[in-house]
Amino acid sequence: QACSSFARQPSSSDPMQSPVTMVFVLALALCAASGVVAEQHARSAVTPVQKVIELMEGMLAKGKSEKHDEQVQFAAYKQFCDDT
């Protein structure tokens, strides 16, 4: 009988059983959720090649805009020179 008292399971009225179990379940759920979030982030992350392509497209758009601005400015200057 002495050995059986050590092997018995704690009763549900044990005050430490419920909070410890709740903390364990909460920790397990958080670990599982963080794994899912990390996996989704890895899937949606931009690859280095995609980032380079985005940067090059931005540079192209900026270059075209600056070229247009320069053409407009030069046309105004050329008109000024032709008029004087």
Rosetta constraint file for C-alpha pairs under 8 A:
AtomPair CA 1 CA 5 HARMONIC 6.53 0.50
AtomPair CA 2 CA 6 HARMONIC 7.09 0.50
AtomPair CA 3 CA 7 HARMONIC 6.55 0.50
AtomPair CA 4 CA 8 HARMONIC 6.08 0.50
AtomPair CA 10 CA 14 HARMONIC 6.42 0.50
AtomPair CA 10 CA 17 HARMONIC 7.36 0.50
AtomPair CA 12 CA 17 HARMONIC 6.86 0.50
AtomPair CA 12 CA 18 HARMONIC 7.50 0.50
AtomPair CA 13 CA 17 HARMONIC 7.87 0.50
AtomPair CA 14 CA 18 HARMONIC 7.52 0.50
AtomPair CA 15 CA 19 HARMONIC 7.58 0.50
AtomPair CA 16 CA 20 HARMONIC 6.09 0.50
AtomPair CA 17 CA 21 HARMONIC 6.02 0.50
AtomPair CA 18 CA 22 HARMONIC 6.05 0.50
AtomPair CA 19 CA 23 HARMONIC 6.06 0.50
AtomPair CA 20 CA 24 HARMONIC 6.12 0.50
AtomPair CA 21 CA 25 HARMONIC 6.10 0.50
AtomPair CA 22 CA 26 HARMONIC 5.99 0.50
AtomPair CA 23 CA 27 HARMONIC 6.03 0.50
AtomPair CA 24 CA 28 HARMONIC 6.11 0.50
AtomPair CA 25 CA 29 HARMONIC 6.09 0.50
AtomPair CA 26 CA 30 HARMONIC 6.15 0.50
AtomPair CA 27 CA 31 HARMONIC 6.19 0.50
AtomPair CA 28 CA 32 HARMONIC 6.25 0.50
AtomPair CA 29 CA 33 HARMONIC 6.05 0.50
AtomPair CA 30 CA 34 HARMONIC 6.01 0.50
AtomPair CA 31 CA 35 HARMONIC 6.24 0.50
AtomPair CA 32 CA 36 HARMONIC 6.41 0.50
AtomPair CA 33 CA 37 HARMONIC 6.20 0.50
AtomPair CA 34 CA 38 HARMONIC 6.01 0.50
AtomPair CA 35 CA 39 HARMONIC 6.13 0.50
AtomPair CA 36 CA 40 HARMONIC 6.21 0.50
AtomPair CA 37 CA 41 HARMONIC 6.08 0.50
AtomPair CA 38 CA 42 HARMONIC 6.11 0.50
AtomPair CA 39 CA 43 HARMONIC 6.32 0.50
AtomPair CA 40 CA 44 HARMONIC 6.23 0.50
AtomPair CA 41 CA 45 HARMONIC 5.78 0.50
AtomPair CA 46 CA 50 HARMONIC 6.15 0.50
AtomPair CA 46 CA 51 HARMONIC 6.46 0.50
AtomPair CA 47 CA 51 HARMONIC 6.29 0.50
AtomPair CA 48 CA 52 HARMONIC 6.27 0.50
AtomPair CA 49 CA 53 HARMONIC 6.26 0.50
AtomPair CA 50 CA 54 HARMONIC 6.17 0.50
AtomPair CA 51 CA 55 HARMONIC 6.21 0.50
AtomPair CA 52 CA 56 HARMONIC 6.12 0.50
AtomPair CA 53 CA 57 HARMONIC 6.11 0.50
AtomPair CA 54 CA 58 HARMONIC 6.23 0.50
AtomPair CA 55 CA 59 HARMONIC 6.22 0.50
AtomPair CA 56 CA 60 HARMONIC 6.13 0.50
AtomPair CA 57 CA 61 HARMONIC 6.24 0.50
AtomPair CA 58 CA 62 HARMONIC 6.15 0.50
AtomPair CA 59 CA 63 HARMONIC 6.01 0.50
AtomPair CA 60 CA 64 HARMONIC 6.19 0.50
AtomPair CA 61 CA 65 HARMONIC 6.23 0.50
AtomPair CA 62 CA 66 HARMONIC 6.15 0.50
AtomPair CA 63 CA 67 HARMONIC 6.02 0.50
AtomPair CA 64 CA 68 HARMONIC 6.20 0.50
AtomPair CA 65 CA 69 HARMONIC 6.28 0.50
AtomPair CA 66 CA 70 HARMONIC 6.09 0.50
AtomPair CA 67 CA 71 HARMONIC 6.15 0.50
AtomPair CA 68 CA 72 HARMONIC 6.26 0.50
AtomPair CA 69 CA 73 HARMONIC 6.22 0.50
AtomPair CA 70 CA 74 HARMONIC 6.00 0.50
AtomPair CA 71 CA 75 HARMONIC 6.02 0.50
AtomPair CA 72 CA 76 HARMONIC 6.33 0.50
AtomPair CA 73 CA 77 HARMONIC 6.27 0.50
AtomPair CA 74 CA 78 HARMONIC 5.95 0.50
AtomPair CA 75 CA 79 HARMONIC 6.08 0.50
AtomPair CA 76 CA 80 HARMONIC 6.26 0.50
AtomPair CA 77 CA 81 HARMONIC 6.24 0.50
AtomPair CA 78 CA 82 HARMONIC 6.12 0.50
AtomPair CA 79 CA 83 HARMONIC 6.13 0.50
AtomPair CA 80 CA 84 HARMONIC 6.38 0.50
